[in-house]
Amino acid sequence: MTNPNQCVIDFLLIRRSRPYKTLTTPAPTREQLGPLLTAAARVPDHGKLEPWRFIILTDAALPRLATLTSERGAALTIDPDKIDKAAATFLNAPLIVAVIASPTPSGKVPEVEQLYSAGAVCLSLLNAALASGWGANWLSGWPSHDREFLAKGLNLTAHETVAGFIHIGAGTSTPPERPRPDINAITEWATT
């Protein structure tokens, strides 16, 4: 075994996302966000394809996406409460990093593995933000699956999707601990 980093293990054992509604300004600056994105990109990436990218959403982009969410929700006849909730995730955010899954055609690396890598980027970014003292939350929601929202709102191509919207800002409160899985109940040791 190499030298363990007990501080990292201790952090992972108590990490807790902050509800997006509790995040406020300030948000990370470009300089503060750089190391978080660098940490996020250090994930398993079979074939070194980098099948993901980032779109940083701030300022006027957030109310624009909230408006588009309301328009698309109405066009799709989604329940008005669900529309309002989805629009609020953009309207009330100090900063969002959209992690874009952008699979690359490969004869060696299946698309599903590339999508797993994009999911790993989301979790790494979330943990990097939390470990740096920011409040953070990983959301998706119905807009992340609506092709027209993705094309109009984020200018994604037909093969791209949103792996996650990572909200980052100043945390205003610490949420209470929630029940966690019983590891023994969900673990099986295959010895033969």
Secondary structure, 3 states (H helix, E strand, C coil): CCCCCHHHHHHHHHCCCCCHHHEECCCCCHHHHHHHHHHHCCCCCHHHCCCEEEEEECCCHHHHHHHHHHHHHHHCCCCHHHHHHHHHHHHCCCCEEEEEECCCCCCCCCHHHHHHHHHHHHHHHHHHHHHCCCEEEEECCHHHHCHHHHHHHHCCCCCCEEEEEEEEEEECCCCCCCCCCCHHHHCCCCCC
